[in-house]
Amino acid sequence: MDISKACCPDCERPMVLTRASCQECGLDLEGQFEVSPLGRLSEEDQMFVIAFLRHHGSIRKMEELFNISYPTVKNRLRGLVERLDSVFSAPSPNSAILQALSRGEITVEEALERME
C-alpha cells in the first residue's frame, strides 16, 4: 500500500509512520498513517505558511516578518504551491475506497479489507 511519507531527519529518506501515541491517556495506535500535504513540508516552510495565513495573505507583512523582498515572498509562495500541487496531482489509492464508503456502497469492514 502506497502511503504518504515523512522524511528522516538524519538521512532525509522517506519514513513510513506506523505508530501514534497519546501522552495524556497512553492510547497507542499502530498501522500506516498518512501525513497531510502540509505536514510533509519542512518545519521552516510550515512556519511560513502559518505566518502567511495568520496575516491574511499580506505579502507586505511577510516582507516585514521574514525581512525578505516582495519577489522573494512571491517566489517562496510559488515554490510552496508547486510542492503542494504535486501531492494532489495523483489521487490517494484509498480515495476511491473512501468515496465508496461515504456513498454507502461498501461497509466499513469491506473498506478496511480493501485498504490492507
GILINMO-V477759 format. One line per field, one symbol per residue. phi: phi as a letter, one per 40 degrees, with the letter a starting at -180 (. if undefined). psi: psi as a letter, one per 30 degrees, with the letter a starting at -180 (. if undefined). burial: # if it has 24 or more other C-alpha atoms within 12 Angstrom, else .. A space follows every 10 residues. Layout:
phi=???
psi=???
burial=???
//
This chain:
phi=.cbcbbbccc bgccbccbab bcccbgcbbb ibbcbcdccc ccdccccccc ccccbfgccd ccdccbfbcd cccccccccc cccccccccb cccccccccc cccgcbcccc cccccc
psi=kjlkllkkfe fglkkkkfkk kkfefgkkkk ajkkkleeff lleeeeeeee eeefghgjee eeeeeghlle eeeeeeeeee eeeeefeffk lkffeeeeee effgflleee eeeff.
burial=..####.... .......... .......... ...#..##.# #...#..##. ##......#. .#........ ..#..##..# .......... ......#... .......... ......
//
